Amino acid sequence: MHMKYRSWNNFTLIELLVVISIIAILAGMLLPALNKARLKGAEAACLNNLHQISLMFAAYAPDYGEYYPAFDNIVAWGEKGIENYGWTYLLALNSSPNTPDAFRNLFRCPREQRRKFSYSMNIREPYSNTGGYAGWNANHFAKAKVPVGSIILVEETAESLSTVDNCDQDNATNACTSTDIGHHDNTSLLLADGHAGGIRFFDAAQFTYLTTEMSAWK
């Protein structure tokens, strides 16, 4: 007796459609999870950037009378500005005088599409106090009337903000409150106490741009 084996050539259209449907369902279930994982990976990289920047601030201040670098208008990386270099380049130059370019990518979110720099320094209070280019002093935070861990020092800004090459982004004159979701379903922040985190919306009860009160940018 000869046994009959089913040939795959007899694979019916209905069976093919069933297989395709199953694959489509599985893909529909997996793709959102994969996309979420990609966003989480980008967020982790972004927060790591801000953590490294916090260490650069900590290393910079003791060498300059506890002052952080000042903002300096619209400055490209390494370009001499009106009074100084941009704050990002000054941090890199202080960390590695011979190879500042090694730190350039720290100032760009991995999901950034348009600009070469993604982060803006909160400099509103020093600007308001001096009426011009200025930087934070560590004593400003030491004497703060609000928790230091609530004061925004650097934030990831909306991709529409600033020019492509501006490495000196700041909110001295631009109201860039963290209301726009960033590149990975939230906005990454570096707070004045050195820790970084992400938020989905700005809450003036938890974060502030000032040392004197819990407040949004003003």
C-alpha positions in Angstrom: 0.0 0.0 0.0 1.3 3.4 -0.9 0.9 6.2 1.6 -0.4 9.5 0.3 1.4 12.6 1.4 -0.2 16.0 1.0 1.7 18.3 -1.3 2.3 21.9 -0.4 1.3 22.6 -4.0 -2.2 21.9 -2.8 -2.0 24.7 -0.2 -5.4 26.4 -0.5 -6.1 30.1 -0.8 -8.1 30.0 2.4 -5.2 28.5 4.4 -2.8 31.1 2.9 -5.1 33.9 4.0 -5.3 32.4 7.5 -1.5 32.4 7.8 -1.3 35.9 6.5 -3.9 37.0 9.0 -2.1 35.4 11.9 1.2 37.1 10.8 -0.6 40.4 10.5 -2.1 40.0 14.0 1.3 39.1 15.5 2.9 42.1 13.8 0.2 44.4 15.1 0.9 43.2 18.6 4.7 43.3 18.3 5.3 46.5 16.5 3.9 48.9 19.2 6.0 47.1 21.7 9.1 47.4 19.5 8.4 51.1 19.0 8.0 51.6 22.7 11.3 49.9 23.3 13.0 52.1 20.8 11.6 55.2 22.4 12.7 54.0 25.9 16.1 53.3 24.5 16.3 56.8 23.1 15.0 58.3 26.3 17.7 56.4 28.3 20.4 57.7 25.9 19.0 61.3 26.2 19.0 61.1 30.0 22.5 59.7 30.0 23.6 62.8 27.9 22.1 65.1 30.5 23.7 63.2 33.3 27.1 63.6 31.7 26.4 67.3 31.1 25.6 67.6 34.9 29.1 66.3 35.6 30.6 68.8 33.2 28.8 71.6 35.0 30.1 70.3 38.4 33.6 70.3 37.0 33.3 73.7 35.4 32.0 75.7 38.3 35.0 75.4 40.8 37.4 76.7 38.1 35.3 79.8 37.5 34.3 81.2 40.9 31.4 78.8 41.1 29.8 80.3 38.0 28.3 78.2 35.3 29.0 79.2 31.7 27.0 82.2 30.5 24.7 82.1 27.5 25.9 84.0 24.5 23.3 84.7 21.8 23.3 82.4 18.7 26.6 80.7 18.5 27.8 77.7 16.4 30.0 75.1 18.0 33.5 76.5 18.5 32.5 79.9 17.1 33.6 83.0 19.1 30.4 84.9 20.1 29.8 88.4 21.3 31.4 87.9 24.6 32.3 84.2 24.8 31.8 80.8 23.3 28.4 79.0 23.6 27.7 77.3 26.9 27.9 73.8 25.4 31.3 74.5 23.9 32.6 76.0 27.1 31.7 72.9 29.0 33.4 70.7 26.5 36.5 72.9 26.4 36.8 72.8 30.1 36.4 69.1 30.2 38.9 68.4 27.5 40.8 71.5 26.2 42.6 69.5 23.5 39.6 67.4 22.2 36.3 69.4 22.9 34.7 67.8 19.8 34.7 64.5 21.6 31.8 65.8 23.7 29.8 67.3 20.9 27.2 64.5 20.6 26.4 64.8 24.3 24.3 67.8 23.4 22.1 66.1 20.9 19.2 63.7 21.5 19.7 60.5 19.5 16.2 61.0 17.9 17.0 64.6 16.8 16.2 65.1 13.1 16.8 68.7 12.3 19.3 70.4 14.6 22.8 69.6 15.7 22.0 70.5 19.3 18.8 69.5 21.3 19.2 71.0 24.7 18.4 74.5 26.1 19.9 76.0 29.3 17.5 77.7 31.7 19.1 81.1 32.1 16.0 83.2 32.7 16.8 84.3 36.2 20.4 85.4 35.7 19.3 87.3 32.6 16.5 89.0 34.5 18.8 89.9 37.3 21.6 91.4 35.1 19.8 92.5 32.0 22.3 90.7 29.8 24.6 87.8 29.3 25.1 86.0 32.6 25.5 82.6 34.1 24.2 80.8 37.1 26.3 80.8 40.3 26.2 77.7 42.5 25.3 80.0 45.4 22.1 80.8 43.6 21.0 77.2 44.1 22.4 76.9 47.6 20.2 79.9 48.7 17.2 78.8 46.7 13.8 79.2 48.3 12.5 76.2 46.5 13.9 72.6 46.4 17.0 72.5 44.3 15.8 69.2 42.7 12.8 71.1 41.3 14.8 73.8 39.4 15.3 73.1 35.7 18.9 73.7 34.6 18.8 72.2 31.1 15.9 70.9 29.1 15.3 69.1 25.8 13.5 71.6 23.6 11.0 71.3 20.8 12.6 70.5 17.4 11.1 73.7 15.9 13.0 75.9 18.4 16.3 77.5 17.5 18.5 77.3 14.4 20.2 74.2 13.0 23.7 75.1 14.2 23.0 77.0 17.4 24.9 75.2 20.2 24.0 78.0 22.7 20.3 77.4 23.1 18.8 79.1 26.1 15.6 80.5 27.5 16.8 84.0 28.4 14.4 85.5 25.9 12.4 82.5 24.5 9.6 81.1 26.6 10.4 77.5 26.0 8.5 75.9 28.9 8.5 72.1 28.7 5.0 71.8 27.3 5.9 70.1 24.1 6.6 66.3 24.1 10.1 65.7 23.0 11.6 63.1 20.8 10.6 60.0 22.8 7.1 60.7 24.2 8.4 62.9 26.9 10.8 65.8 27.6 14.1 65.2 29.3 15.2 67.5 32.0 18.4 68.1 33.9 17.7 69.6 37.4 19.9 71.8 39.4 20.7 69.1 41.9 22.3 67.0 39.1 19.7 64.4 38.5 17.9 63.9 35.1 14.4 62.7 34.4 11.6 62.9 31.9 8.2 64.5 32.1 5.1 64.4 29.8 3.9 67.8 30.8 5.1 70.7 32.8 3.7 70.9 36.3 4.5 74.1 38.2 3.9 72.3 41.5 6.9 70.0 40.8 9.2 72.0 38.5 10.3 75.6 38.2 12.6 77.9 36.2 13.3 80.1 39.2 15.0 79.8 42.6 12.5 82.1 44.3 9.2 80.4 43.5 7.6 77.4 41.9 6.7 78.8 38.5 6.7 78.2 34.8 8.9 80.4 32.6 8.1 84.1 32.9 
